[in-house]
Structure formats: C-alpha cells, structure tokens
Amino acid sequence: QMMWPVHCVQGSKGAEFHQKLQLDERAKVVRKGTHQHVDSYSAFFDNDHKTKTDLHDILRQNKITHLYLAGLAYDYCVGFSALDAASLGYKAIVVSDATRSVSKDSAVGMKKRLTEAGVQQEKTEEVLKRLK
C-alpha cells in the first residue's frame, strides 16, 4: 500500500471544490475513500472492491456510455478509474495531456494496463475535434 500525505479529508479545505467551479442543478457529487483503512483510487470502488460508489448507478441511470478521464494522478486515481470503467463496459478515454503521474515508473505500468484493458488515450485537441 502506498503511504500518502493527508489529502482530501472530508470537511477540510483540501476537499473543497474550487470557488470558481460552477455546478448546475443536475450535478452529482460522488464520494469515495470513506473507509479509513482502505485506499480508494477508483471513482467506482474502494481498492478492496467490497465497497462501491454511486458513480456506476448514476451513469447507467443517465444512459452514459463514454467517459473522458482527467486529473490527478494518472498512475493511481485516473488510471484505476479508467480500468474499472472499462471493466464495467464503458468506453473509457484518458485525456493524456490533462493528467499527471506520481512517478514515471508507475506511469509506465499503468499505461500498459490501460492499453491491455482497451482504454484509449487521447490529447485534449483530439477529444475536442471529435466532440464538435
């Protein structure tokens, strides 16, 4: 298990949304990492896969089939969310220039796992062209 510095603790400043983030009335907040002794890299499950978040149910209810993943960190939260998305049947696309890794070594391993799972990796420019 990776030992992380304390971050994104519920109720703390580090867990707050940025003040300029605009959410409309349809926005859903998915909570993860609610078990103190179990890491939660994926947006879908805790690392032990015993506890799931509401994300899969929300996406299914809204008939969402394609997911574009970005953020921190490529080799952990983004990568494991993409792997779980693909295993659940979603078309998962990691926006490669909108994420960063914790380390080069773990990024190499994650890239291999993502490729093997059929997760695409595209740059923002490619994604925007296709969505127009």
N, C-alpha and C positions, 0 to 999 in steps of 0.2 A: 504494500500500500504506500502510495506517495504521501509524504507529510507536507501539507500546505500551510502557508501562513493563514491566520484567521482572515476570512474574507466573506462577504455577502451574508453576514449574520442577520437573521430575521430581526427586524426592528432597529437595526443600526444604520448609520449614514451610508455605509458601504453597500447596503442592499436597496437603497432608494433608487428610483428612476431619476434620470437626469431631468432637471427642471424645465428644459425646453422640449422634452419628449411630449408629443401630442397624441393622446389616445382618444378614440371616439367611443361612443356608447356600445359598439359591438366588440370592443377589445376584451380579450380574456387573459387573465394572469394565471399562469401555470406555476405552481410551487413545486420545488424539488429539493432534495437534500434535507428532508425533515427529520431524519434519524441521525442522532449524534455520532453513532459508532459505525455508520455505513456511508461510504462515499457515494456520490450521485453525479457521475459525469454526464450521463444521458438525460435529455429532456423528457424521455419516455419512462425510464426505470431507474431505481437505485442500482448500484453495481451488483448487488446480490440477486437482482431480478425478482425479488419477492414482493417488492412494493412498486406499483406503477403510479405515474402521474395521470392527470386528466387529459393530457395532450392528445393521445390516440382517439379517445372518445369525442373530443371536441372536433378534431379534424374529420372524422367519419361523419359526424352529425352535419357538418358543413360541406360534405362531399369534396373535400380537398384531397387531391391525389399527388400533387407535385410540391416538394419542399425545397426551398433555397436556404442553405445554412451558412451563417457567417458569425463572426465574433471570436471570443477567446474561450478556450485555446484550441487550435486546430487538432493537436495531438491528444486532446482529452475531451472536453465537453462537446465541441463541434463534431469531432470525429466519431465519438461514441453515439451521439445523437443521430448522425448520418447512418451509421451501421444499424442502429435499431430501426430507424425509419425504413431502410431498405429491407430489413428482415420482416417488417410489418406490411410490406407491399407497396410502399410509397416510392415514387420516382424521386430520389434524393440527389441534389446537386449542391456541392460545396462551392461557394463563391471564393475562389482561391486567393484573390487579392484583397479580400475583406475579412481575413482571419490571420492569426499569427500563432506560431508554435511556442511551447515552453522550451523545447530543445530540438536541435537538428536531428539527433539520433532517434528520438521518439517520433518525430515528424516523418522520417523515412519509413519506419514501421507502420505508422498509421496510413500513409499513402498507399502502401502495399495492401493493407487490409481493406481499405476503401475500394481500391481497384478490383480486388478479388470479389468484393460484395456487389459490384456493379454500380457503385456510386460515382457519378460524374463529377469532374472538377472543371470549372469554367471561371474565366475572369469576368468582372462586372460588365465590361463593354460587351462581351458575347451574350450575357444574360439579357442586358437591356435591348440589344438588337432583336433578339428572339421574341421578347415580350411586347414589342411595338406592334 
